[in-house]
Amino acid sequence: MIHNIEQNIEKIKNLLSTYLTPDEIKNRLELIEKINQLKKEKNAVILGHNYMTPDVFYGVSDFTGDSLYLSEQAAKTNADIIIFNGVYFMAETAKILNPEKKVLIADETAGCSLSESVKPEQLKKFRRENPGIPVISYINSSAEVKALSDIICTSANAVKVINSVKEDTVLFLPDSYLAANVQKETSKKIITWNGKCMVHELFTPFDIELSKKTFPGVHIIAHPECNPEITKIADFTGSTSQIQKYVEQKRPDKIFLLTECSMGENIKARFPEIQFVSTCQMCPHMKKINLDMIYHSITNEKFEINVEPEIIEKARISLNRMFEIN
């Protein structure tokens, strides 16, 4: 999604007024103005993942969406600098697709439990011991792992990518829950990795049962990184982009959204008539990215993402195979 940031100011004020004082809101808006001014001076573009807080999402991000969409959009701009408001593997993907641009992340410690669950050495060992088994890596993986993979997928196109390979058995990494959910939709045998999203694995069937009892008629929407016990009783399961489209088309009265908290906040800002109920889970890594850190990053042009040219070249091959399938 492309944002008209100036038109979002009132939306941001309304969102912040629920938990900030007028002075705190004033400070946030001043910081937003400073960041947007620096962005023009430095010919920079700011990308905001769906899990960013509303002030970042609506206030300073030129494009918002899932990680792959954002990296693709950045490649279409003439910006000299890309600031990726997300976690580290996302900024790496932006660098892979935009090797000639300077790519920054506001906090270099913003990691991901999925990306960190598979080490390049482990994958190399698997490939040595299992020649002939194609490796399909979820985009939530490091640049090095992407470079060692045959093809990349997203949560939205995982089934399509897996079905595209000629072999009957594939290794899918790192998300074991996503693999289990995909297994229900393909005849391929999927070897899984022991990785889980630290946000989505926290949701339980009990959360849904309690939500349905407390809020009759609630619509249950889950991300495929959730446990298959969750997705089988959800009304809809989809990627962040698919969830947004679903909400836009269906407009349920009440929603229990089983994903990161800010995703719900940002959707609610677009559809204030929808009631979002029950609990959400917060990603501590995503929340390291805030306006203060972004201002520091764009001012000092820190922290720059550097990926070895050889890794970029190999990772682009696995990404391009996915693009060809799409």
C-alpha positions as a Python dict, from the first residue, in 0.01 Angstrom:
ca = {
    (1, 'M'): (0, 0, 0),
    (2, 'I'): (124, 349, -90),
    (3, 'H'): (62, 605, 183),
    (4, 'N'): (-26, 972, 158),
    (5, 'I'): (139, 1058, 487),
    (6, 'E'): (-3, 1412, 519),
    (7, 'Q'): (-357, 1276, 500),
    (8, 'N'): (-281, 1031, 781),
    (9, 'I'): (-200, 1290, 1050),
    (10, 'E'): (-553, 1304, 1193),
    (11, 'K'): (-569, 925, 1189),
    (12, 'I'): (-244, 912, 1385),
    (13, 'K'): (-368, 1168, 1639),
    (14, 'N'): (-682, 963, 1704),
    (15, 'L'): (-487, 641, 1745),
    (16, 'L'): (-229, 792, 1981),
    (17, 'S'): (-490, 972, 2191),
    (18, 'T'): (-600, 641, 2342),
    (19, 'Y'): (-273, 595, 2532),
    (20, 'L'): (-62, 915, 2511),
    (21, 'T'): (-93, 1260, 2666),
    (22, 'P'): (-137, 1567, 2442),
    (23, 'D'): (228, 1665, 2500),
    (24, 'E'): (348, 1317, 2408),
    (25, 'I'): (137, 1324, 2091),
    (26, 'K'): (281, 1665, 2003),
    (27, 'N'): (634, 1526, 2041),
    (28, 'R'): (553, 1226, 1821),
    (29, 'L'): (407, 1448, 1548),
    (30, 'E'): (712, 1677, 1557),
    (31, 'L'): (939, 1374, 1519),
    (32, 'I'): (729, 1248, 1228),
    (33, 'E'): (772, 1586, 1060),
    (34, 'K'): (1150, 1582, 1113),
    (35, 'I'): (1184, 1230, 971),
    (36, 'N'): (979, 1312, 665),
    (37, 'Q'): (1186, 1625, 603),
    (38, 'L'): (1513, 1430, 629),
    (39, 'K'): (1370, 1173, 394),
    (40, 'K'): (1329, 1439, 124),
    (41, 'E'): (1674, 1584, 183),
    (42, 'K'): (1846, 1245, 158),
    (43, 'N'): (1630, 1101, -123),
    (44, 'A'): (1527, 816, 103),
    (45, 'V'): (1225, 588, 99),
    (46, 'I'): (1084, 435, 418),
    (47, 'L'): (919, 93, 417),
    (48, 'G'): (682, -8, 695),
    (49, 'H'): (593, -367, 770),
    (50, 'N'): (237, -451, 877),
    (51, 'Y'): (362, -512, 1233),
    (52, 'M'): (487, -157, 1284),
    (53, 'T'): (306, 68, 1533),
    (54, 'P'): (54, 310, 1376),
    (55, 'D'): (274, 620, 1417),
    (56, 'V'): (549, 448, 1216),
    (57, 'F'): (311, 269, 980),
    (58, 'Y'): (102, 575, 888),
    (59, 'G'): (335, 857, 991),
    (60, 'V'): (665, 799, 809),
    (61, 'S'): (628, 492, 586),
    (62, 'D'): (594, 556, 212),
    (63, 'F'): (497, 196, 142),
    (64, 'T'): (337, -52, 382),
    (65, 'G'): (268, -421, 353),
    (66, 'D'): (444, -756, 386),
    (67, 'S'): (821, -785, 360),
    (68, 'L'): (850, -908, 1),
    (69, 'Y'): (608, -649, -137),
    (70, 'L'): (805, -373, 35),
    (71, 'S'): (1138, -487, -109),
    (72, 'E'): (987, -506, -456),
    (73, 'Q'): (843, -155, -426),
    (74, 'A'): (1176, -15, -313),
    (75, 'A'): (1338, -157, -628),
    (76, 'K'): (1098, 50, -838),
    (77, 'T'): (1191, 382, -677),
    (78, 'N'): (1484, 610, -757),
    (79, 'A'): (1571, 646, -388),
    (80, 'D'): (1936, 644, -281),
    (81, 'I'): (1855, 514, 68),
    (82, 'I'): (1604, 253, 183),
    (83, 'I'): (1506, 242, 549),
    (84, 'F'): (1332, -83, 629),
    (85, 'N'): (1103, -67, 930),
    (86, 'G'): (1084, -435, 1010),
    (87, 'V'): (1326, -703, 1126),
    (88, 'Y'): (1674, -787, 1004),
    (89, 'F'): (1598, -1060, 749),
    (90, 'M'): (1351, -824, 579),
    (91, 'A'): (1614, -554, 540),
    (92, 'E'): (1850, -819, 402),
    (93, 'T'): (1592, -914, 140),
    (94, 'A'): (1562, -548, 43),
    (95, 'K'): (1940, -536, -1),
    (96, 'I'): (1937, -853, -214),
    (97, 'L'): (1679, -699, -446),
    (98, 'N'): (1840, -353, -434),
    (99, 'P'): (2216, -418, -417),
    (100, 'E'): (2309, -74, -552),
    (101, 'K'): (2112, 112, -284),
    (102, 'K'): (2209, 185, 76),
    (103, 'V'): (1972, -15, 297),
    (104, 'L'): (1932, 77, 664),
    (105, 'I'): (1753, -75, 961),
    (106, 'A'): (1684, 137, 1267),
    (107, 'D'): (1790, -134, 1513),
    (108, 'E'): (2031, -404, 1398),
    (109, 'T'): (1929, -629, 1689),
    (110, 'A'): (1572, -661, 1558),
    (111, 'G'): (1582, -1033, 1486),
    (112, 'C'): (1331, -1311, 1417),
    (113, 'S'): (1282, -1643, 1593),
    (114, 'L'): (1212, -1813, 1260),
    (115, 'S'): (1516, -1675, 1080),
    (116, 'E'): (1738, -1755, 1376),
    (117, 'S'): (1615, -2117, 1401),
    (118, 'V'): (1818, -2231, 1100),
    (119, 'K'): (2192, -2182, 1065),
    (120, 'P'): (2369, -2203, 728),
    (121, 'E'): (2593, -2485, 860),
    (122, 'Q'): (2287, -2692, 950),
    (123, 'L'): (2140, -2649, 604),
    (124, 'K'): (2471, -2735, 436),
    (125, 'K'): (2482, -3057, 641),
    (126, 'F'): (2128, -3149, 536),
    (127, 'R'): (2211, -3093, 170),
    (128, 'R'): (2520, -3312, 194),
    (129, 'E'): (2324, -3593, 358),
    (130, 'N'): (2014, -3559, 138),
    (131, 'P'): (2125, -3493, -220),
    (132, 'G'): (1839, -3448, -461),
    (133, 'I'): (1586, -3314, -209),
    (134, 'P'): (1498, -2956, -305),
    (135, 'V'): (1515, -2694, -31),
    (136, 'I'): (1225, -2448, -14),
    (137, 'S'): (1285, -2168, 232),
    (138, 'Y'): (1023, -1938, 375),
    (139, 'I'): (1113, -1575, 316),
    (140, 'N'): (1156, -1544, 695),
    (141, 'S'): (1513, -1668, 663),
    (142, 'S'): (1857, -1510, 650),
    (143, 'A'): (2035, -1404, 332),
    (144, 'E'): (2280, -1692, 371),
    (145, 'V'): (1999, -1947, 401),
    (146, 'K'): (1826, -1799, 97),
    (147, 'A'): (2152, -1837, -94),
    (148, 'L'): (2167, -2207, 1),
    (149, 'S'): (1805, -2270, -102),
    (150, 'D'): (1659, -2381, -432),
    (151, 'I'): (1360, -2151, -413),
    (152, 'I'): (1194, -1906, -170),
    (153, 'C'): (826, -1881, -81),
    (154, 'T'): (595, -1659, 120),
    (155, 'S'): (304, -1765, 338),
    (156, 'A'): (74, -1656, 55),
    (157, 'N'): (234, -1864, -222),
    (158, 'A'): (388, -2157, -29),
    (159, 'V'): (149, -2419, -174),
    (160, 'K'): (204, -2295, -528),
    (161, 'V'): (583, -2297, -487),
    (162, 'I'): (594, -2646, -335),
    (163, 'N'): (370, -2787, -609),
    (164, 'S'): (599, -2632, -873),
    (165, 'V'): (892, -2864, -804),
    (166, 'K'): (907, -3199, -983),
    (167, 'E'): (1035, -3398, -684),
    (168, 'D'): (785, -3574, -455),
    (169, 'T'): (972, -3480, -135),
    (170, 'V'): (1091, -3135, -29),
    (171, 'L'): (1255, -2976, 273),
    (172, 'F'): (1054, -2678, 392),
    (173, 'L'): (1216, -2448, 644),
    (174, 'P'): (1214, -2297, 897),
    (175, 'D'): (847, -2275, 1008),
    (176, 'S'): (711, -2614, 1118),
    (177, 'Y'): (357, -2481, 1171),
    (178, 'L'): (342, -2320, 828),
    (179, 'A'): (474, -2646, 682),
    (180, 'A'): (201, -2844, 861),
    (181, 'N'): (-68, -2607, 734),
    (182, 'V'): (69, -2629, 379),
    (183, 'Q'): (91, -3011, 400),
    (184, 'K'): (-290, -3022, 413),
    (185, 'E'): (-301, -2864, 66),
    (186, 'T'): (-37, -3059, -124),
    (187, 'S'): (39, -3423, -209),
    (188, 'K'): (413, -3360, -176),
    (189, 'K'): (591, -3504, 125),
    (190, 'I'): (724, -3214, 332),
    (191, 'I'): (1025, -3258, 559),
    (192, 'T'): (993, -2989, 826),
    (193, 'W'): (1238, -2786, 1030),
    (194, 'N'): (1193, -2718, 1400),
    (195, 'G'): (1126, -2344, 1375),
    (196, 'K'): (833, -2144, 1510),
    (197, 'C'): (730, -1780, 1522),
    (198, 'M'): (754, -1660, 1882),
    (199, 'V'): (439, -1453, 1831),
    (200, 'H'): (207, -1695, 1654),
    (201, 'E'): (298, -2003, 1857),
    (202, 'L'): (151, -1837, 2168),
    (203, 'F'): (-209, -1858, 2046),
    (204, 'T'): (-407, -2162, 2165),
    (205, 'P'): (-744, -2321, 2084),
    (206, 'F'): (-856, -2210, 2431),
    (207, 'D'): (-812, -1846, 2321),
    (208, 'I'): (-1060, -1908, 2041),
    (209, 'E'): (-1308, -2095, 2261),
    (210, 'L'): (-1304, -1816, 2519),
    (211, 'S'): (-1339, -1551, 2249),
    (212, 'K'): (-1642, -1723, 2096),
    (213, 'K'): (-1811, -1755, 2434),
    (214, 'T'): (-1737, -1396, 2532),
    (215, 'F'): (-1814, -1238, 2194),
    (216, 'P'): (-2085, -1438, 2011),
    (217, 'G'): (-2054, -1407, 1636),
    (218, 'V'): (-1687, -1313, 1644),
    (219, 'H'): (-1493, -1384, 1323),
    (220, 'I'): (-1169, -1579, 1382),
    (221, 'I'): (-882, -1481, 1149),
    (222, 'A'): (-545, -1655, 1180),
    (223, 'H'): (-201, -1636, 1023),
    (224, 'P'): (-66, -1968, 882),
    (225, 'E'): (230, -1945, 1121),
    (226, 'C'): (-20, -2047, 1391),
    (227, 'N'): (-56, -2405, 1515),
    (228, 'P'): (-268, -2621, 1277),
    (229, 'E'): (-504, -2677, 1570),
    (230, 'I'): (-577, -2304, 1542),
    (231, 'T'): (-609, -2279, 1165),
    (232, 'K'): (-851, -2571, 1136),
    (233, 'I'): (-1108, -2392, 1354),
    (234, 'A'): (-1045, -2038, 1223),
    (235, 'D'): (-1293, -1876, 985),
    (236, 'F'): (-1007, -1762, 764),
    (237, 'T'): (-632, -1824, 749),
    (238, 'G'): (-400, -1613, 537),
    (239, 'S'): (-84, -1406, 507),
    (240, 'T'): (-81, -1045, 628),
    (241, 'S'): (-172, -917, 281),
    (242, 'Q'): (-445, -1180, 243),
    (243, 'I'): (-586, -1091, 586),
    (244, 'Q'): (-610, -724, 490),
    (245, 'K'): (-790, -807, 165),
    (246, 'Y'): (-1026, -1044, 347),
    (247, 'V'): (-1122, -784, 607),
    (248, 'E'): (-1170, -521, 336),
    (249, 'Q'): (-1402, -746, 138),
    (250, 'K'): (-1597, -916, 420),
    (251, 'R'): (-1609, -636, 681),
    (252, 'P'): (-1703, -864, 977),
    (253, 'D'): (-1864, -688, 1275),
    (254, 'K'): (-1628, -850, 1527),
    (255, 'I'): (-1282, -994, 1468),
    (256, 'F'): (-1040, -1196, 1675),
    (257, 'L'): (-713, -1150, 1485),
    (258, 'L'): (-451, -1412, 1570),
    (259, 'T'): (-134, -1230, 1476),
    (260, 'E'): (88, -943, 1593),
    (261, 'C'): (-85, -662, 1785),
    (262, 'S'): (5, -373, 1554),
    (263, 'M'): (-149, -554, 1257),
    (264, 'G'): (-485, -522, 1430),
    (265, 'E'): (-423, -156, 1520),
    (266, 'N'): (-337, -66, 1163),
    (267, 'I'): (-638, -245, 1016),
    (268, 'K'): (-867, -88, 1276),
    (269, 'A'): (-743, 255, 1172),
    (270, 'R'): (-879, 186, 824),
    (271, 'F'): (-1202, 24, 945),
    (272, 'P'): (-1296, 188, 1277),
    (273, 'E'): (-1646, 39, 1260),
    (274, 'I'): (-1504, -312, 1314),
    (275, 'Q'): (-1470, -434, 1672),
    (276, 'F'): (-1140, -610, 1742),
    (277, 'V'): (-1180, -839, 2042),
    (278, 'S'): (-977, -1072, 2265),
    (279, 'T'): (-599, -1076, 2305),
    (280, 'C'): (-313, -1017, 2065),
    (281, 'Q'): (57, -1101, 2089),
    (282, 'M'): (339, -849, 2053),
    (283, 'C'): (670, -912, 1873),
    (284, 'P'): (952, -771, 2088),
    (285, 'H'): (1181, -749, 1785),
    (286, 'M'): (937, -545, 1575),
    (287, 'K'): (882, -312, 1868),
    (288, 'K'): (1251, -220, 1872),
    (289, 'I'): (1174, -10, 1565),
    (290, 'N'): (1022, 319, 1679),
    (291, 'L'): (1026, 685, 1573),
    (292, 'D'): (1329, 772, 1787),
    (293, 'M'): (1533, 487, 1638),
    (294, 'I'): (1421, 574, 1285),
    (295, 'Y'): (1520, 939, 1335),
    (296, 'H'): (1862, 829, 1461),
    (297, 'S'): (1897, 591, 1167),
    (298, 'I'): (1814, 840, 893),
    (299, 'T'): (2014, 1120, 1057),
    (300, 'N'): (2333, 914, 1094),
    (301, 'E'): (2262, 666, 812),
    (302, 'K'): (2284, 373, 1051),
    (303, 'F'): (2263, 74, 1061),
    (304, 'E'): (2361, -28, 711),
    (305, 'I'): (2282, -376, 582),
    (306, 'N'): (2581, -537, 415),
    (307, 'V'): (2551, -867, 229),
    (308, 'E'): (2840, -1033, 45),
    (309, 'P'): (2806, -1004, -336),
    (310, 'E'): (2829, -1383, -376),
    (311, 'I'): (2543, -1435, -131),
    (312, 'I'): (2336, -1165, -305),
    (313, 'E'): (2389, -1336, -640),
    (314, 'K'): (2286, -1680, -515),
    (315, 'A'): (1995, -1552, -306),
    (316, 'R'): (1860, -1358, -604),
    (317, 'I'): (1848, -1683, -802),
    (318, 'S'): (1624, -1851, -543),
    (319, 'L'): (1406, -1539, -517),
    (320, 'N'): (1378, -1504, -895),
    (321, 'R'): (1257, -1865, -921),
    (322, 'M'): (970, -1770, -695),
    (323, 'F'): (894, -1460, -902),
    (324, 'E'): (884, -1674, -1217),
    (325, 'I'): (627, -1905, -1058),
    (326, 'N'): (414, -1613, -945),
}
